[in-house]
Amino acid sequence: MADCVRGPRIGKNGYARVPGGRRGVSLYAHRVAWEEANGPIPEGYVVHHTCGTKACVNVAHMEIHTKSDHHKLHATRLSDEEREERKRERYRRWYYERGGKEWFRGRSRPTEAPSLSS
């Protein structure tokens, strides 16, 4: 969405963070924004970004869902083909870049990655 508002600091996981937690721990900016606009988030609920941008803090781009509904929502966003391609890519990354081949076969790493055209 064109009118996303990015948070002040983006964490390693892609979510905007703001200072304010106990012991100097930062908080998720989208949760803080939701609570300022709508009150506390009920137990067992999560904030969902309808725009798909984790760093967005625009409350107009947020909804709350139960954790179960949120997982179902994200599971249906990918087609079966996209889900399988992601699974293959994760396997390739593990097998060729993170030592999977050595673990699996007990041999040395390959010198080049496989072709992705298969």
C-alpha positions as MATLAB code, in Angstrom:
seq = 'MADCVRGPRIGKNGYARVPGGRRGVSLYAHRVAWEEANGPIPEGYVVHHTCGTKACVNVAHMEIHTKSDHHKLHATRLSDEEREERKRERYRRWYYERGGKEWFRGRSRPTEAPSLSS';
ca = [
       0.000    0.000    0.000;
       1.254    3.429   -0.865;
       0.441    5.138    2.433;
       2.442    2.876    4.747;
       4.238    4.653    7.575;
       7.541    3.038    8.510;
       8.496    2.911   12.158;
      11.561    4.718   13.520;
      13.871    1.706   13.927;
      13.618   -1.598   12.089;
      14.728   -4.778   13.881;
      16.441   -7.803   12.326;
      13.057   -9.493   11.832;
      11.705   -6.562    9.794;
       9.342   -5.147   12.434;
       9.568   -1.528   13.595;
      10.726   -1.144   17.209;
      10.386    1.681   19.747;
      12.051    2.116   23.147;
       9.906    1.737   26.233;
      10.040   -1.820   27.506;
      11.358   -2.976   30.845;
      15.122   -3.104   31.295;
      15.735   -1.200   28.057;
      14.062   -3.776   25.828;
      12.309   -2.218   22.847;
       8.667   -2.831   21.949;
       7.014   -3.621   18.624;
       5.920   -0.253   17.217;
       2.802   -1.642   15.490;
       1.503   -3.023   18.804;
       2.166    0.305   20.553;
       0.390    2.196   17.735;
      -2.611   -0.157   17.884;
      -2.910    0.166   21.666;
      -2.686    3.970   21.540;
      -5.482    4.107   18.948;
      -7.743    1.252   20.086;
      -6.833    0.227   23.626;
      -5.151   -2.970   24.813;
      -4.820   -6.005   22.581;
      -6.869   -8.854   24.109;
      -5.022  -11.931   25.383;
      -4.570  -14.494   22.603;
      -4.861  -11.918   19.803;
      -2.213  -10.538   17.448;
      -2.021   -7.472   15.215;
      -2.117   -8.262   11.487;
      -0.686   -5.913    8.847;
      -3.234   -5.846    6.000;
      -0.640   -4.086    3.818;
       1.863   -6.929    4.287;
       4.626   -4.523    5.421;
       6.027   -5.573    8.796;
       7.591   -2.151    9.442;
       4.307   -0.251    8.868;
       2.808    1.542   11.898;
      -0.248    2.995   10.125;
      -3.205    1.834   12.246;
      -5.467    1.936    9.176;
      -3.408   -0.995    7.837;
      -3.951   -3.169   10.927;
      -6.518   -5.650   12.200;
      -6.473   -7.935   15.206;
      -7.021  -11.672   14.847;
      -6.741  -14.714   17.051;
      -3.387  -16.447   16.659;
      -5.094  -19.366   14.936;
      -6.916  -17.158   12.423;
      -3.722  -15.197   11.797;
      -1.788  -18.379   10.953;
      -4.573  -19.499    8.600;
      -4.584  -16.075    6.957;
      -0.868  -16.235    6.224;
      -1.040  -19.855    5.097;
      -3.640  -19.015    2.446;
      -1.658  -16.059    1.059;
       0.722  -18.383   -0.786;
      -0.347  -20.692   -3.557;
       0.659  -24.347   -3.236;
       3.304  -23.800   -5.905;
       4.815  -20.808   -4.037;
       4.808  -22.747   -0.774;
       6.623  -25.678   -2.411;
       9.184  -23.358   -4.006;
       9.915  -21.785   -0.615;
      10.328  -25.237    0.884;
      12.762  -26.215   -1.903;
      14.700  -22.957   -1.437;
      15.015  -23.502    2.328;
      16.289  -27.022    1.676;
      18.821  -25.782   -0.908;
      20.055  -23.139    1.536;
      20.459  -25.716    4.294;
      21.989  -28.350    2.034;
      24.492  -26.180    0.155;
      25.174  -23.186    2.399;
      24.727  -24.320    5.983;
      26.522  -27.640    6.011;
      23.635  -29.968    5.225;
      25.613  -31.921    2.685;
      28.405  -32.650    5.148;
      25.904  -33.714    7.760;
      23.924  -35.856    5.323;
      26.778  -37.516    3.463;
      29.844  -36.880    5.588;
      31.671  -35.405    2.583;
      33.108  -32.005    1.741;
      31.038  -29.029    0.530;
      30.387  -28.659   -3.191;
      32.300  -25.874   -4.947;
      29.239  -24.486   -6.749;
      25.505  -24.314   -6.087;
      23.096  -26.410   -8.174;
      21.197  -25.024  -11.114;
      17.727  -23.736  -10.165;
      16.311  -24.572  -13.606;
      15.157  -28.101  -12.678;
];
